Amino acid sequence: MGVPKKRTSHARKGKRRSHHALRPPSLSVCPKCKSHKLPHRICPNCGTYKGVQYIPLKVT
């Protein structure tokens, strides 16, 4: 099993982890109801995708 000979410094560790930051999800706008949704997915608010109704709206 490999064991490091020297301790990894804070700077080297930070350089290695510089690309590990989380990014906020990219959101697109639904053309029908103008709410935010994830791209290439059915709108959770109105249930449409590319102008086609996939999830029926609940009547209350």
Residue, then its C-alpha position, 0 to 999 in steps of 0.5 A: m500500500g502506498v504511503p506518502k513520504k511528505r505531508t501535503s501542504h495546505a496550498r497544494k491541497g487547495k490547488r487540487r480541490s480548486h475545481h470541487a466547488l458546487r455550482p448552482p443549477s442552471l435554470s431555464v424559463c418555462p415558455k407557458c407559465k414563465s416559472h423556473k425549471l431545469p432544462h430538458r425536463i417537464c415543468p413541475n408547475c404546469g406539466t408541459y414540455k415543448g408545448v405538449q401537456y404530459i402531466p394533467l393539471k389537478v382541478t381543485 
